[in-house]
Amino acid sequence: MKGKIIVSKFWTNFLSGRRAAAVTIFPFILIIDKSFRYDRVLVNHERIHLSQALELLIVPFYVWYFTEFLLHYIRIRDFKQAYLRISFEREAYRNESNLQYLKTRKFWAFTAYFNSNNV
């Protein structure tokens, strides 16, 4: 799934709380500036999220994502660290530089990152 890339400073800032250069809202990848359209690592990171969302049938992905964030945030009281502990983000960050990752990615690969300390 490649997703449709949309350049929107407003929506990217709104949906990320001004914290991200890109946000994935299936089937779209929203980016803050047109220059990021050519950032292959960033786009690959967001495409990993598209795959995660698709295999969880979209809505459950977002419920799971925000529930996991909230549980981490309640426990550690640090926004960035809670975000980085989300299993979906761990998988995406760990594999974003591997531009071939989505060709070999296993179904529900994010589950391997539940207890992982690696980002």
C-alpha positions in Angstrom: 0.0 0.0 0.0 1.6 3.2 -1.1 -1.0 5.7 0.1 -1.9 9.1 -1.3 0.6 11.8 -0.2 -1.0 15.1 0.6 0.9 18.2 1.5 -0.9 20.1 4.2 0.8 22.1 6.9 -2.4 22.8 8.7 -3.7 19.1 8.9 -0.3 17.7 9.7 0.2 20.2 12.5 -3.3 19.8 13.7 -3.2 16.0 13.8 0.2 15.8 15.4 0.0 18.7 17.8 2.8 20.4 15.8 5.1 17.5 16.7 5.6 15.6 13.3 6.6 16.2 9.8 4.1 13.5 8.6 1.0 11.7 9.8 -0.8 8.7 8.4 -4.6 8.7 8.3 -5.5 5.7 6.1 -5.2 5.8 3.1 -3.4 9.2 3.2 0.1 10.3 4.2 -0.1 13.9 5.3 3.2 15.8 5.1 4.0 19.3 6.4 6.0 20.5 3.4 6.4 19.4 -0.2 10.1 18.8 0.3 9.3 15.8 2.6 7.6 14.1 -0.4 11.1 13.1 -1.5 12.3 11.9 1.9 12.3 8.1 1.2 12.9 7.1 4.8 10.0 9.3 6.1 7.6 8.1 3.4 8.7 4.5 4.1 8.0 5.0 7.8 4.5 6.2 7.0 3.9 3.4 4.6 4.7 0.9 7.3 1.9 2.5 9.3 -0.4 2.1 6.3 0.4 -1.7 6.2 -0.2 -1.9 10.0 -3.6 -0.1 9.7 -4.7 -2.3 6.7 -4.0 -5.6 8.5 -5.9 -4.4 11.5 -8.8 -3.3 9.4 -8.1 0.5 9.9 -10.3 1.6 12.8 -8.9 -1.0 15.3 -5.4 0.2 14.4 -6.2 3.7 15.5 -8.0 2.5 18.7 -5.0 0.2 19.5 -2.5 3.0 18.7 -4.1 5.6 20.9 -4.8 3.1 23.7 -1.2 1.9 23.7 0.0 5.5 23.8 -2.3 6.4 26.6 -1.2 3.4 28.7 2.4 4.3 28.2 1.8 8.0 28.9 -0.1 7.3 32.2 2.8 5.1 33.3 5.7 7.3 32.4 4.2 10.8 32.1 6.4 11.8 29.1 4.8 12.4 25.7 7.8 11.6 23.5 8.8 8.5 25.4 5.2 7.2 25.4 5.0 7.8 21.7 8.3 6.0 21.1 7.1 3.0 23.1 4.1 2.3 20.9 4.7 -1.0 19.2 3.6 0.4 15.8 6.2 3.2 16.1 8.9 0.8 17.3 8.4 -1.3 14.2 8.3 1.7 11.9 11.4 3.4 13.3 13.4 0.1 13.4 12.7 -0.5 9.7 12.2 2.9 8.1 15.6 2.9 6.5 15.1 -0.5 4.9 13.3 0.5 1.8 12.7 -3.2 1.0 11.1 -3.9 4.3 7.5 -3.9 3.2 8.2 -6.5 0.6 9.2 -9.0 3.2 7.3 -7.8 6.2 5.4 -10.5 8.0 1.7 -10.2 9.0 1.3 -8.5 12.4 5.0 -7.9 12.6 4.4 -5.1 15.1 3.6 -7.7 17.8 7.3 -8.5 18.0 7.8 -5.0 19.4 5.4 -5.2 22.4 8.2 -5.8 24.9 11.1 -4.6 22.9 13.4 -1.9 24.3 14.7 -1.0 20.8 13.3 1.9 18.8 
